[in-house]
Amino acid sequence: MSPLVLKDPGLFRQHCLIDGEWVGAAGKEVIAVTNPASGETLGHVPNLGGEQTGQAILAAHRALSGWRRKTAQERATILRNWFQLLLANQEDLAMLMTAEQGKPLAEARGEIA
């Protein structure tokens, strides 16, 4: 496995976010994430089964319901904060995109900004 050198290694997660929790696959099955340019394995992500996928879908429905109840100002604040996080982590996110997708680094940086 080829380690990515990131300022914030916590951005490289090898779990799935379900209902606010980072989880692995219940069956422990994983899918390799490879760098298309080198063929090197970057890491592994959980191969979720039907039950966990269903849990994720239900959690997304609950989240949407909560989002709909937020005012425009509340939504704008959340989106501005998210945008600031993207900018603060632009270089690491661009490196991840390049490693996972083979996208040129300059294009990845532009896509994030």
C-alpha positions as CSV (number, residue, x, y, z in Angstrom):
1,M,0.0,0.0,0.0
2,S,1.3,3.4,-0.9
3,P,0.8,5.9,1.9
4,L,-0.6,9.3,0.9
5,V,1.3,12.2,2.6
6,L,-1.4,14.5,3.8
7,K,-1.3,17.5,6.2
8,D,-4.4,16.0,7.8
9,P,-4.3,12.2,7.5
10,G,-7.8,12.1,9.1
11,L,-9.2,13.1,5.7
12,F,-8.4,9.7,4.3
13,R,-11.1,7.5,5.8
14,Q,-11.4,3.8,5.2
15,H,-14.9,3.6,6.6
16,C,-18.4,4.6,5.6
17,L,-20.4,7.3,7.3
18,I,-23.8,6.0,8.4
19,D,-26.1,8.1,10.6
20,G,-23.2,10.2,11.9
21,E,-20.9,7.2,12.7
22,W,-17.9,6.0,10.8
23,V,-18.4,2.2,10.3
24,G,-16.8,-0.7,8.6
25,A,-18.7,-3.5,6.8
26,A,-20.6,-5.8,9.1
27,G,-19.3,-8.7,7.1
28,K,-15.7,-7.3,7.2
29,E,-15.6,-7.4,3.3
30,V,-13.7,-4.5,1.7
31,I,-13.0,-3.1,-1.7
32,A,-9.5,-2.0,-2.7
33,V,-9.1,1.6,-3.8
34,T,-6.3,1.8,-6.3
35,N,-4.4,4.6,-8.0
36,P,-5.3,4.3,-11.7
37,A,-1.9,5.7,-12.7
38,S,0.2,3.3,-10.8
39,G,-2.1,0.4,-9.9
40,E,-1.0,0.8,-6.3
41,T,-3.5,0.1,-3.5
42,L,-4.3,3.3,-1.6
43,G,-6.6,1.7,0.9
44,H,-9.8,-0.2,1.4
45,V,-13.4,0.8,1.8
46,P,-16.1,-1.3,3.4
47,N,-18.3,-3.4,1.0
48,L,-21.6,-2.8,2.7
49,G,-24.3,-5.4,2.5
50,G,-28.0,-4.8,2.1
51,E,-28.8,-4.2,5.7
52,Q,-26.2,-1.5,6.2
53,T,-27.1,0.1,2.9
54,G,-30.7,0.2,4.1
55,Q,-29.5,1.9,7.3
56,A,-27.6,4.5,5.3
57,I,-30.7,5.2,3.2
58,L,-32.9,5.6,6.2
59,A,-30.4,7.9,7.9
60,A,-30.2,10.0,4.7
61,H,-34.0,10.3,4.7
62,R,-33.9,11.5,8.3
63,A,-31.2,14.0,7.6
64,L,-33.2,15.4,4.6
65,S,-36.2,15.9,6.9
66,G,-34.1,17.9,9.3
67,W,-32.5,19.9,6.5
68,R,-35.9,20.8,5.2
69,R,-36.8,22.3,8.6
70,K,-33.8,24.6,8.6
71,T,-34.2,28.2,7.6
72,A,-32.4,29.6,4.6
73,Q,-30.0,31.4,7.0
74,E,-29.2,28.2,8.8
75,R,-28.5,26.4,5.6
76,A,-26.4,29.2,4.3
77,T,-24.3,29.2,7.5
78,I,-23.8,25.4,7.2
79,L,-22.8,25.7,3.5
80,R,-20.4,28.6,4.2
81,N,-18.7,26.6,6.9
82,W,-18.4,23.6,4.6
83,F,-16.9,25.8,1.9
84,Q,-14.4,27.1,4.3
85,L,-13.4,23.6,5.3
86,L,-13.0,22.7,1.6
87,L,-10.7,25.7,1.1
88,A,-8.7,25.0,4.3
89,N,-8.1,21.4,3.1
90,Q,-7.8,22.1,-0.6
91,E,-4.4,20.6,-1.1
92,D,-5.1,17.4,0.7
93,L,-8.4,16.9,-1.0
94,A,-6.7,17.6,-4.4
95,M,-4.1,15.0,-3.6
96,L,-6.8,12.5,-2.7
97,M,-8.7,13.1,-5.9
98,T,-5.5,12.8,-8.0
99,A,-4.5,9.5,-6.2
100,E,-8.0,8.0,-6.4
101,Q,-9.1,9.2,-9.9
102,G,-5.9,9.9,-11.8
103,K,-7.0,13.5,-12.3
104,P,-4.1,16.0,-12.8
105,L,-3.4,17.8,-9.6
106,A,-4.0,21.2,-11.1
107,E,-7.4,20.2,-12.3
108,A,-8.2,18.7,-8.9
109,R,-7.2,21.9,-7.1
110,G,-9.4,23.9,-9.5
111,E,-12.4,21.6,-8.9
112,I,-12.2,22.1,-5.2
113,A,-11.8,25.9,-5.3
